């Protein structure tokens, strides 16, 4: 490309004319089926009409009966009034296909290039598509005929769309310049391509899959299956439309992540798969092939070896507090963003700690076991109130600090130890020495992070320094406590009781066995890593983590990422966005701006944030761009990941 060409404004070739089917393509439903349901709801005696109408619709869409016959019979069964049609319009406006809705701006930007065709009726189609800037002149549809009482009694049979093969005739009659692309779910839509009226056909499967149509589409050079309108726009190269289609981005969620996360991703148009259990390294390597977003909890380890095989991975979401199960350094080296949910289960964990504190202080575990064995031991010996006791919190982060507030509400005195300077809440007092805290605390509760350096930070020496008869609670990480040392402290009665929710080795699934040196010990509560396992916490985690991941996917926002430079970004509206993640080396920004200048792309906004390893450049431009510009940005030295958004 010579200098003159580089400095000229990019003028992309005119895109093909897209002709979209209305029922089950532009909308998620078949309009006449919805009309039948509305009429049946108003008059239950017409319930049989609903089943009859749906059967005729399915038969016509799959090509089992003639379209003309099915259409006329449906109108004669329904006999709607103008008020019925008006009510139908209001319902249809709420049934727009998700990928059509999120690409609303495309219709206005390309007026006349995207048209509607349907065997349905102008009477309800025109007012629905008008909200997308589509003029009735760009709608091909039938028209109802009405009697003097305002009841639809038939249709205009002179309209080619009222007859079999009518879509072919109607499209040909347009005499459009350039390529014509037909997009639809039904057999009559495929016939437009098969009959030579369109150069390409997309079988639209976002709402319904018609096996006969899909089978006819597969394997053709000019026919494709499109799970969303994004895919059509991407494949047809609409101006600047080079964002990878959401329906082609694969999300894999492991370890029974809450259904709310699944719902959020699917509503945004992503391809989501789920698994109940954790995966070991080899199984994860196999499962992660072609996956763009991985969601895990605490039991799945994302190692460097796994990441070497993650050919498409863009981000990892830890649907939990910690990220020690993820090799953050390896993720950063590959430009993979990592997010977690550091606060969402705080209340659940804190409530469990307080509950366990009361249970252990009252010696309830042993009393309960005795009752199950038929032993009635009504005695106050060894049972105490928590009021007035001293709670020692090790780790004063989100959970530790909230625990201190709840403990004080129970009347406890709170002391804490943390290696970092923290703001004390309430009357909590910071101790600069762990040994000093252990010497005073009646109850010790661990709330430290899972970094490797914390392995066995609490062992025989620490238990020895605790008060005789003190209680010990760990709901943080399993590897931070020497379990054998804790068992010995329980057996020697140095520790009066303990509650442990996390273990150095935990079963991968609920079907795997559990073993621990603490099993069978007195006044000991063992729970299966359920500190944050409340429905409220899991839903909050699903909301928070999925929102972080979706913000990253949809607009490049890295807020709350644990390994990327933090950039908070607005929605992409009326502009194109380039996201360039690179090694933090000199000259990258200059190289990026050189490419933008070569292709005469006007910058509306630009951001650069860096950390020790990574640089993150976000550029918004105000015009379409050629694919060559994207190729040039991908080859800038130091590039780790690059993508474009609209």
C-alpha positions as CSV (number, residue, x, y, z in Angstrom):
1,X,0.0,0.0,0.0
2,X,1.5,3.3,-1.1
3,X,1.6,6.5,1.0
4,X,-1.3,8.1,-0.9
5,X,-3.5,5.1,-0.3
6,X,-2.6,4.9,3.3
7,X,-3.5,8.6,3.9
8,X,-6.8,8.3,2.1
9,X,-10.0,7.7,4.1
10,X,-10.9,4.0,4.0
11,X,-13.9,3.4,1.8
12,X,-15.1,-0.2,2.3
13,X,-16.9,-2.0,-0.5
14,X,-20.7,-1.9,-0.3
15,X,-22.0,-4.8,1.8
16,X,-24.5,-7.3,0.5
17,X,-28.2,-6.6,1.0
18,X,-29.5,-8.7,4.0
19,X,-33.0,-9.9,3.8
20,X,-34.3,-11.2,7.1
21,X,-37.2,-13.4,7.8
22,X,-39.5,-12.0,10.5
23,X,-41.0,-15.0,12.5
24,X,-38.4,-16.8,14.6
25,X,-35.6,-14.8,13.1
26,X,-36.3,-11.1,13.7
27,X,-38.5,-12.1,16.6
28,X,-38.2,-15.1,18.8
29,X,-41.7,-16.4,18.0
30,X,-44.1,-17.2,15.3
31,X,-46.5,-14.2,15.2
32,X,-49.6,-16.2,14.3
33,X,-49.0,-18.6,17.1
34,X,-48.8,-15.7,19.6
35,X,-52.0,-14.3,18.1
36,X,-53.7,-17.7,18.6
37,X,-52.6,-17.7,22.3
38,X,-53.9,-14.1,22.8
39,X,-57.3,-15.0,21.3
40,X,-57.4,-18.2,23.4
41,X,-56.6,-16.3,26.6
42,X,-59.5,-13.9,25.9
43,X,-61.8,-16.8,25.0
44,X,-60.9,-20.2,26.5
45,X,-63.3,-21.9,24.1
46,X,-60.7,-21.2,21.4
47,X,-58.0,-23.2,23.1
48,X,-58.1,-25.9,20.4
49,X,-57.2,-23.2,17.8
50,X,-53.8,-22.7,19.4
51,X,-52.7,-26.3,18.8
52,X,-54.1,-26.3,15.3
53,X,-52.3,-23.0,14.4
54,X,-49.0,-24.2,15.8
55,X,-49.3,-27.5,13.9
56,X,-49.9,-25.7,10.6
57,X,-46.9,-23.4,11.3
58,X,-44.5,-26.2,12.0
59,X,-45.7,-28.1,8.9
60,X,-45.3,-25.1,6.7
61,X,-41.8,-24.1,8.1
62,X,-40.5,-27.6,7.7
63,X,-41.9,-27.9,4.2
64,X,-44.4,-30.7,4.9
65,X,-47.4,-28.8,3.5
66,X,-47.7,-25.9,1.1
67,X,-47.1,-22.5,2.6
68,X,-50.1,-21.0,0.8
69,X,-52.5,-23.5,2.1
70,X,-51.2,-23.2,5.7
71,X,-51.4,-19.4,5.6
72,X,-55.0,-19.2,4.4
73,X,-56.1,-21.9,6.8
74,X,-54.5,-20.1,9.7
75,X,-56.2,-16.7,8.9
76,X,-59.6,-18.4,8.5
77,X,-59.2,-20.1,11.9
78,X,-58.1,-17.0,13.7
79,X,-60.3,-14.2,12.3
80,X,-58.6,-11.5,14.4
81,X,-60.0,-7.9,14.8
82,X,-57.9,-4.8,14.4
83,X,-57.7,-4.6,18.2
84,X,-56.3,-8.1,18.3
85,X,-53.6,-7.1,15.8
86,X,-52.7,-4.1,17.9
87,X,-52.4,-6.3,21.0
88,X,-50.2,-8.7,19.0
89,X,-47.9,-5.8,18.0
90,X,-47.3,-4.9,21.6
91,X,-46.3,-8.5,22.5
92,X,-44.0,-8.9,19.4
93,X,-42.1,-5.8,20.4
94,X,-41.1,-7.6,23.6
95,X,-40.0,-10.7,21.6
96,X,-37.2,-9.3,19.5
97,X,-34.3,-11.8,19.1
98,X,-31.5,-11.0,21.4
99,X,-28.8,-10.6,18.7
100,X,-31.1,-8.4,16.6
101,X,-31.8,-6.2,19.7
102,X,-28.1,-5.7,20.5
103,X,-27.4,-4.8,16.9
104,X,-30.1,-2.2,16.7
105,X,-27.7,0.5,15.6
106,X,-26.8,-1.5,12.5
107,X,-30.3,-1.1,11.0
108,X,-30.1,2.7,11.3
109,X,-26.5,2.8,10.0
110,X,-27.4,0.8,6.9
111,X,-30.9,1.9,6.1
112,X,-32.2,0.1,3.0
113,X,-29.4,-2.5,3.1
114,X,-31.3,-4.7,5.7
115,X,-34.8,-5.7,4.7
116,X,-37.6,-7.9,6.0
117,X,-39.5,-10.6,4.2
118,X,-42.3,-12.7,5.6
119,X,-45.3,-14.7,4.8
120,X,-46.9,-12.9,7.7
121,X,-48.6,-9.5,7.4
122,X,-47.7,-5.9,7.1
123,X,-50.4,-5.2,9.6
124,X,-48.3,-6.3,12.5
125,X,-44.8,-6.4,11.0
126,X,-44.5,-2.8,10.0
127,X,-45.0,-1.3,13.4
128,X,-42.6,-3.7,15.0
129,X,-39.7,-3.2,12.6
130,X,-40.3,0.6,12.5
131,X,-38.7,0.8,16.0
132,X,-35.5,-0.3,14.2
133,X,-35.7,2.4,11.5
134,X,-37.0,0.0,8.9
135,X,-39.4,1.8,6.5
136,X,-42.5,-0.2,5.3
137,X,-41.1,0.2,1.8
138,X,-38.3,-2.2,2.9
139,X,-40.8,-4.8,4.1
140,X,-42.1,-7.6,1.9
141,X,-45.1,-9.2,3.5
142,X,-48.8,-10.2,2.9
143,X,-51.8,-8.0,3.7
144,X,-54.9,-9.0,5.5
145,X,-58.3,-8.3,4.0
146,X,-61.0,-7.0,6.4
147,X,-64.8,-7.1,6.5
148,X,-67.0,-4.1,7.4
149,X,-66.9,-5.1,11.1
150,X,-63.1,-4.9,11.2
151,X,-62.5,-8.6,11.2
152,X,-59.8,-10.2,9.1
153,X,-61.4,-12.7,6.8
154,X,-58.5,-13.5,4.4
155,X,-55.5,-12.1,2.6
156,X,-54.7,-10.4,-0.6
157,X,-54.1,-13.4,-3.0
158,X,-52.6,-11.2,-5.7
159,X,-49.5,-10.7,-3.5
160,X,-46.9,-13.2,-4.6
161,X,-46.1,-13.9,-0.9
162,X,-49.5,-15.5,-0.5
163,X,-48.4,-18.3,-2.8
164,X,-45.9,-21.1,-2.7
165,X,-42.5,-19.9,-3.8
166,X,-43.6,-16.3,-3.3
167,X,-40.5,-15.3,-1.5
168,X,-38.4,-16.1,-4.5
169,X,-40.7,-14.1,-6.8
170,X,-40.8,-11.1,-4.3
171,X,-37.0,-10.9,-3.9
172,X,-36.3,-11.2,-7.6
173,X,-38.8,-8.4,-8.3
174,X,-36.6,-6.0,-6.1
175,X,-33.9,-6.0,-8.8
176,X,-31.3,-5.2,-6.2
177,X,-27.7,-4.3,-7.1
178,X,-24.9,-6.4,-5.6
179,X,-25.2,-9.6,-3.6
180,X,-28.4,-10.6,-1.8
181,X,-28.1,-12.6,1.4
182,X,-31.2,-14.4,2.8
183,X,-31.3,-15.0,6.6
184,X,-34.1,-17.2,8.1
185,X,-35.1,-20.3,10.0
186,X,-37.6,-21.9,7.6
187,X,-37.7,-23.9,4.4
188,X,-39.3,-21.0,2.4
189,X,-36.2,-18.9,3.4
190,X,-33.8,-21.5,2.1
191,X,-35.9,-21.7,-1.1
192,X,-35.0,-18.0,-1.8
193,X,-31.3,-19.2,-2.1
194,X,-32.2,-22.5,-3.7
195,X,-34.3,-20.7,-6.3
196,X,-31.4,-18.4,-7.3
197,X,-32.8,-15.2,-5.8
198,X,-30.0,-14.9,-3.2
199,X,-26.3,-15.5,-3.5
200,X,-25.9,-16.8,0.1
201,X,-28.2,-18.2,2.8
202,X,-27.8,-18.3,6.6
203,X,-29.9,-20.9,8.5
204,X,-30.8,-18.8,11.6
205,X,-30.8,-21.1,14.7
206,X,-30.8,-18.6,17.6
207,X,-34.5,-19.3,18.4
208,X,-35.4,-22.6,16.7
209,X,-33.6,-25.2,14.7
210,X,-35.4,-26.8,11.7
211,X,-33.6,-30.1,11.0
212,X,-34.5,-30.1,7.3
213,X,-33.2,-26.6,6.8
214,X,-30.0,-27.2,8.7
215,X,-29.4,-30.4,6.8
216,X,-29.8,-28.6,3.5
217,X,-27.5,-25.8,4.6
218,X,-24.6,-27.9,5.9
219,X,-21.7,-28.4,3.6
220,X,-22.6,-25.7,1.0
221,X,-20.1,-23.1,-0.1
222,X,-22.7,-20.3,0.0
223,X,-24.8,-21.6,2.9
224,X,-24.0,-21.4,6.6
225,X,-25.6,-22.0,10.0
226,X,-25.8,-18.8,12.0
227,X,-26.6,-19.0,15.7
228,X,-27.0,-15.2,15.9
229,X,-27.2,-12.1,13.8
230,X,-23.7,-11.2,15.0
231,X,-22.4,-14.1,12.9
232,X,-24.1,-12.9,9.8
233,X,-22.8,-9.3,10.2
234,X,-19.3,-10.6,10.9
235,X,-19.3,-13.0,7.9
236,X,-20.7,-10.4,5.6
237,X,-18.1,-7.8,6.6
238,X,-20.4,-4.9,7.4
239,X,-18.4,-1.8,7.7
240,X,-16.0,-2.2,10.6
241,X,-17.9,-5.2,11.7
242,X,-15.0,-7.4,12.6
243,X,-15.9,-8.1,16.2
244,X,-15.8,-11.9,16.7
245,X,-19.5,-13.1,17.0
246,X,-20.5,-13.7,20.6
247,X,-22.2,-17.0,19.6
248,X,-18.8,-18.3,18.5
249,X,-17.2,-17.5,21.8
250,X,-17.2,-20.5,24.1
251,X,-17.7,-20.3,27.8
252,X,-16.9,-23.3,30.0
253,X,-18.1,-23.2,33.6
254,X,-16.9,-25.9,36.0
255,X,-17.7,-27.0,39.6
256,X,-21.4,-26.4,39.5
257,X,-21.3,-22.6,39.2
258,X,-24.6,-21.0,40.0
259,X,-27.2,-20.9,37.2
260,X,-27.3,-17.1,37.3
261,X,-23.9,-17.0,35.7
262,X,-25.0,-19.3,33.0
263,X,-28.1,-17.2,32.4
264,X,-26.1,-14.0,32.2
265,X,-23.7,-15.4,29.6
266,X,-26.4,-16.9,27.5
267,X,-28.5,-13.7,27.5
268,X,-25.5,-11.9,26.1
269,X,-25.3,-14.4,23.3
270,X,-22.3,-16.6,24.3
271,X,-22.0,-20.3,23.8
272,X,-22.0,-21.8,27.4
273,X,-21.2,-25.3,28.6
274,X,-21.2,-26.4,32.2
275,X,-19.8,-29.3,34.3
276,X,-20.7,-30.2,37.9
277,X,-17.3,-31.3,39.2
278,X,-13.7,-30.1,39.1
279,X,-11.2,-31.4,36.5
280,X,-7.7,-32.6,37.0
281,X,-4.9,-31.3,34.9
282,X,-5.2,-33.8,32.0
283,X,-9.0,-33.5,31.8
284,X,-8.8,-29.8,31.9
285,X,-6.3,-29.7,29.1
286,X,-8.7,-31.7,26.9
287,X,-11.7,-29.7,27.9
288,X,-10.1,-26.2,27.4
289,X,-9.5,-26.7,23.7
290,X,-11.3,-23.9,21.8
291,X,-12.6,-22.3,25.1
292,X,-12.5,-18.5,25.3
293,X,-13.7,-18.0,28.9
294,X,-13.1,-20.5,31.7
295,X,-15.1,-20.3,35.0
296,X,-13.9,-22.3,38.0
297,X,-14.2,-22.4,41.8
298,X,-11.5,-23.5,44.3
299,X,-10.8,-27.1,43.3
300,X,-9.7,-26.7,39.7
301,X,-6.1,-25.8,39.2
302,X,-5.2,-23.7,36.1
303,X,-1.5,-24.5,35.8
304,X,1.1,-23.3,33.3
305,X,0.8,-26.7,31.5
306,X,-3.0,-26.2,31.1
307,X,-2.4,-22.7,29.8
308,X,0.0,-24.0,27.2
309,X,-2.9,-25.9,25.6
310,X,-5.4,-23.1,26.0
311,X,-5.4,-22.1,22.3
312,X,-8.2,-19.6,22.5
313,X,-8.4,-18.6,26.2
314,X,-9.0,-14.9,26.9
315,X,-10.0,-14.8,30.5
316,X,-10.4,-17.0,33.6
317,X,-13.1,-16.3,36.2
318,X,-12.6,-17.6,39.8
319,X,-16.1,-17.8,41.1
320,X,-14.8,-17.7,44.7
321,X,-12.5,-15.4,46.8
322,X,-9.0,-16.7,46.1
323,X,-7.0,-17.2,43.0
324,X,-4.1,-19.3,44.3
325,X,-5.4,-22.2,42.2
326,X,-4.6,-20.2,39.1
327,X,-1.0,-19.6,37.8
328,X,-1.3,-15.8,37.6
329,X,2.2,-15.3,36.2
330,X,1.6,-17.7,33.3
331,X,-1.8,-16.1,32.6
332,X,-0.1,-12.7,32.4
333,X,2.6,-14.0,30.1
334,X,-0.1,-15.1,27.7
335,X,-2.3,-12.0,28.1
336,X,-5.1,-13.9,29.8
337,X,-7.1,-11.8,32.2
338,X,-8.1,-13.2,35.6
339,X,-11.1,-12.1,37.7
340,X,-12.5,-13.3,41.0
341,X,-15.3,-12.4,43.5
342,X,-13.4,-11.2,46.6
343,X,-16.3,-9.9,48.6
344,X,-19.5,-11.8,47.5
345,X,-19.5,-14.6,50.1
346,X,-18.1,-12.5,53.0
347,X,-21.4,-12.5,55.0
348,X,-21.9,-16.2,54.6
349,X,-18.4,-17.0,55.9
350,X,-18.7,-14.6,58.8
351,X,-22.0,-16.0,59.9
352,X,-20.6,-19.5,59.8
353,X,-17.6,-18.6,61.9
354,X,-19.9,-17.0,64.6
355,X,-22.1,-20.0,64.5
356,X,-19.2,-22.4,65.0
357,X,-17.8,-20.2,67.8
358,X,-21.1,-20.5,69.7
359,X,-21.3,-24.3,68.9
360,X,-17.8,-25.0,70.1
361,X,-18.0,-22.8,73.2
362,X,-21.1,-24.7,74.3
363,X,-19.4,-28.1,73.5
364,X,-22.4,-28.9,71.3
365,X,-20.6,-31.3,68.9
366,X,-20.0,-33.9,71.6
367,X,-23.4,-33.4,73.1
368,X,-25.0,-34.0,69.7
369,X,-22.9,-37.2,69.0
370,X,-24.0,-38.5,72.5
371,X,-27.6,-37.9,71.7
372,X,-27.4,-39.8,68.5
373,X,-25.9,-42.7,70.5
374,X,-28.7,-42.6,73.0
375,X,-26.8,-40.8,75.7
376,X,-28.6,-38.0,77.7
377,X,-25.8,-35.7,79.2
378,X,-27.5,-32.6,80.5
379,X,-24.6,-30.8,82.1
380,X,-23.2,-27.2,82.1
381,X,-19.7,-28.5,82.6
382,X,-17.4,-27.1,79.9
383,X,-20.1,-24.9,78.3
384,X,-19.7,-21.2,78.2
385,X,-21.1,-18.0,76.7
386,X,-19.2,-16.2,74.0
387,X,-20.0,-12.9,75.6
388,X,-16.9,-11.5,77.3
389,X,-14.5,-13.9,75.5
390,X,-11.6,-12.7,73.3
391,X,-11.7,-13.5,69.6
392,X,-8.3,-13.4,67.9
393,X,-8.6,-12.9,64.2
394,X,-5.6,-13.7,62.0
395,X,-5.9,-11.9,58.7
396,X,-8.0,-8.7,58.8
397,X,-9.2,-8.5,55.3
398,X,-12.8,-8.4,54.0
399,X,-13.9,-11.4,56.0
400,X,-11.8,-10.8,59.1
401,X,-12.9,-7.2,59.5
402,X,-16.6,-8.0,59.0
403,X,-16.2,-10.9,61.5
404,X,-14.9,-8.4,64.1
405,X,-18.1,-6.3,63.8
406,X,-20.4,-9.3,64.2
407,X,-18.3,-10.7,67.1
408,X,-18.6,-7.4,68.9
409,X,-22.3,-7.5,68.5
410,X,-22.2,-10.8,70.4
411,X,-20.3,-9.0,73.2
412,X,-16.9,-10.4,72.4
413,X,-13.6,-8.6,72.7
414,X,-11.8,-8.5,69.3
415,X,-8.1,-8.5,68.7
416,X,-6.4,-9.1,65.3
417,X,-3.1,-9.7,63.6
418,X,-2.3,-8.8,60.0
419,X,1.1,-8.3,58.2
420,X,-0.4,-5.2,56.5
421,X,-1.6,-1.9,58.0
422,X,-5.4,-2.1,58.3
423,X,-8.1,0.2,59.5
424,X,-9.6,-1.2,62.7
425,X,-13.4,-1.4,62.7
426,X,-15.4,-0.9,65.9
427,X,-13.4,-1.5,69.0
428,X,-11.1,-4.1,67.4
429,X,-7.5,-3.8,68.5
430,X,-4.5,-4.6,66.3
431,X,-1.7,-6.7,67.7
432,X,1.8,-6.3,66.1
433,X,2.8,-9.8,67.3
434,X,1.1,-13.0,66.5
435,X,2.4,-14.6,69.6
436,X,0.8,-11.9,71.7
437,X,-2.5,-12.5,70.1
438,X,-2.3,-16.3,70.6
439,X,-1.5,-15.8,74.3
440,X,-4.8,-13.8,74.9
441,X,-7.4,-15.2,72.5
442,X,-10.0,-17.6,73.7
443,X,-11.0,-18.3,70.1
444,X,-8.6,-18.1,67.2
445,X,-10.0,-17.8,63.7
446,X,-7.9,-17.8,60.5
447,X,-8.6,-15.6,57.5
448,X,-5.4,-15.5,55.5
449,X,-5.0,-15.8,51.7
450,X,-3.9,-18.9,49.9
451,X,-0.4,-17.9,48.7
452,X,2.2,-20.6,48.8
453,X,4.2,-18.8,51.4
454,X,1.3,-19.3,53.8
455,X,1.7,-23.1,53.7
456,X,1.7,-24.5,57.3
457,X,2.0,-21.1,58.8
458,X,0.0,-22.5,61.7
459,X,1.5,-25.6,63.2
460,X,2.7,-27.1,66.5
461,X,4.6,-24.0,67.6
462,X,1.5,-21.8,67.2
463,X,-0.8,-24.2,68.9
464,X,1.7,-24.4,71.8
465,X,1.5,-20.6,72.2
466,X,-2.3,-20.6,72.4
467,X,-4.1,-20.4,75.8
468,X,-4.9,-23.7,77.3
469,X,-8.5,-24.7,76.4
470,X,-8.8,-22.2,73.6
471,X,-10.8,-22.9,70.4
472,X,-9.4,-22.9,66.9
473,X,-11.4,-22.2,63.6
474,X,-10.1,-22.3,60.0
475,X,-12.4,-21.3,57.1
476,X,-9.6,-19.8,55.0
477,X,-7.3,-22.2,53.1
478,X,-6.5,-25.9,53.9
479,X,-2.8,-25.8,53.4
480,X,-2.2,-23.0,55.9
481,X,-2.7,-25.4,58.9
482,X,-0.7,-28.4,59.9
483,X,-3.6,-30.8,60.4
484,X,-1.5,-33.5,62.2
485,X,-0.4,-30.8,64.7
486,X,-4.0,-29.7,65.2
487,X,-5.1,-33.3,65.8
488,X,-2.3,-33.7,68.5
489,X,-3.4,-30.4,70.1
490,X,-7.0,-31.7,70.3
491,X,-5.9,-35.1,71.7
492,X,-3.7,-33.4,74.4
493,X,-6.6,-31.1,75.3
494,X,-4.3,-28.1,74.7
495,X,-7.1,-27.1,72.3
496,X,-10.6,-27.5,73.6
497,X,-12.2,-27.8,70.2
498,X,-11.9,-26.9,66.6
499,X,-13.9,-26.3,63.4
500,X,-12.2,-26.9,60.1
501,X,-13.9,-26.2,56.7
502,X,-10.9,-26.4,54.4
503,X,-8.2,-29.1,54.0
504,X,-4.8,-29.6,52.4
505,X,-6.3,-32.3,50.2
506,X,-10.0,-32.2,49.2
507,X,-12.1,-34.5,47.1
508,X,-12.6,-33.2,43.6
509,X,-16.3,-34.3,43.5
510,X,-19.0,-35.2,46.1
511,X,-18.6,-38.8,45.0
512,X,-14.9,-39.0,46.0
513,X,-14.0,-40.2,49.6
514,X,-12.7,-37.9,52.3
515,X,-10.0,-38.6,54.9
516,X,-8.4,-36.5,57.6
517,X,-6.5,-36.9,60.8
518,X,-9.2,-34.9,62.5
519,X,-11.9,-37.4,62.0
520,X,-13.4,-38.8,65.2
521,X,-11.8,-36.2,67.5
522,X,-13.8,-34.7,70.4
523,X,-15.5,-31.3,70.1
524,X,-14.5,-31.1,66.4
525,X,-16.7,-29.9,63.6
526,X,-15.6,-30.8,60.1
527,X,-17.4,-29.3,57.1
528,X,-16.9,-29.9,53.4
529,X,-15.6,-26.4,52.3
530,X,-19.0,-24.8,52.6
531,X,-18.0,-21.5,54.3
532,X,-19.3,-19.6,51.3
533,X,-21.8,-22.2,50.2
534,X,-25.1,-20.5,50.8
535,X,-27.6,-19.8,48.0
536,X,-27.3,-16.1,48.7
537,X,-23.5,-16.2,48.4
538,X,-23.3,-18.3,45.3
539,X,-25.8,-16.1,43.5
540,X,-23.9,-13.0,44.6
541,X,-20.6,-14.6,43.3
542,X,-22.2,-15.6,40.1
543,X,-23.5,-12.0,39.6
544,X,-20.2,-10.4,40.5
545,X,-17.8,-12.7,38.6
546,X,-19.9,-13.0,35.5
547,X,-20.4,-9.2,35.4
548,X,-16.7,-8.7,35.5
549,X,-16.1,-11.2,32.7
550,X,-18.9,-9.7,30.6
551,X,-17.6,-6.2,31.0
552,X,-14.2,-7.4,29.9
553,X,-15.7,-9.3,26.9
554,X,-18.2,-6.6,25.8
555,X,-16.2,-3.4,26.3
556,X,-12.7,-4.4,27.4
557,X,-13.1,-3.2,31.1
558,X,-10.5,-4.7,33.4
559,X,-11.8,-3.4,36.7
560,X,-11.1,-5.9,39.5
561,X,-8.8,-8.0,37.4
562,X,-6.1,-9.5,39.6
563,X,-3.4,-9.5,37.0
564,X,-4.1,-6.9,34.4
565,X,-3.8,-3.1,34.5
566,X,-7.1,-1.6,35.7
567,X,-9.0,0.4,33.1
568,X,-12.7,1.3,33.6
569,X,-14.4,1.7,30.2
570,X,-17.8,2.9,28.9
571,X,-20.0,1.0,26.6
572,X,-19.0,1.0,22.9
573,X,-21.5,3.3,21.3
574,X,-21.2,5.1,17.9
575,X,-17.5,4.1,17.6
576,X,-15.2,1.2,17.1
577,X,-12.9,0.0,19.9
578,X,-9.4,-1.7,19.6
579,X,-8.1,-3.6,22.6
580,X,-4.4,-4.2,22.5
581,X,-2.7,-6.2,25.3
582,X,1.1,-6.4,25.1
583,X,4.3,-6.9,27.0
584,X,5.3,-3.8,28.9
585,X,8.2,-2.9,26.7
586,X,9.1,0.5,25.1
587,X,7.7,1.6,21.7
588,X,4.4,-0.3,21.6
589,X,2.1,2.8,21.8
590,X,4.1,4.5,19.2
591,X,3.8,1.5,16.9
592,X,0.1,1.4,17.4
593,X,-0.4,5.0,16.6
594,X,1.7,4.7,13.5
595,X,-0.7,2.0,12.2
596,X,-3.7,4.2,13.0
597,X,-2.1,7.1,11.1
598,X,-1.3,4.9,8.1
599,X,-4.9,4.0,7.8
600,X,-6.1,7.5,8.6
601,X,-8.2,6.4,11.6
602,X,-9.4,9.3,13.7
603,X,-8.9,8.6,17.4
604,X,-11.9,9.5,19.6
605,X,-10.3,8.3,22.9
606,X,-7.2,6.4,23.9
607,X,-6.1,4.8,27.2
608,X,-2.9,3.3,28.3
609,X,-2.3,1.5,31.6
610,X,0.6,-0.7,32.6
611,X,1.8,-2.9,35.4
612,X,5.2,-4.7,35.8
613,X,4.4,-7.2,33.1
614,X,1.7,-5.9,30.9
615,X,0.6,-2.8,28.9
616,X,-3.0,-2.3,27.9
617,X,-4.0,0.1,25.2
618,X,-7.6,0.9,24.3
619,X,-8.3,3.0,21.3
620,X,-11.8,4.2,20.1
621,X,-12.0,5.3,16.5
622,X,-15.0,6.9,14.7
623,X,-15.0,5.2,11.3
624,X,-14.9,1.9,9.6
625,X,-11.6,0.2,9.0
626,X,-10.1,-2.4,6.7
627,X,-9.1,-5.9,8.0
628,X,-5.6,-4.9,7.0
629,X,-5.5,-2.4,9.8
630,X,-6.4,-5.1,12.3
631,X,-3.7,-7.4,10.9
632,X,-1.1,-4.6,11.3
633,X,-2.1,-4.0,14.9
634,X,-1.9,-7.8,15.7
635,X,1.7,-7.8,14.4
636,X,3.0,-4.9,16.5
637,X,6.1,-6.3,18.3
638,X,5.2,-7.4,21.9
639,X,1.5,-8.0,21.2
640,X,0.0,-10.7,23.4
641,X,-3.7,-10.3,22.6
642,X,-5.7,-8.1,20.2
643,X,-9.4,-7.8,19.5
644,X,-11.8,-5.2,18.1
645,X,-15.3,-4.3,19.4
646,X,-18.2,-2.3,18.2
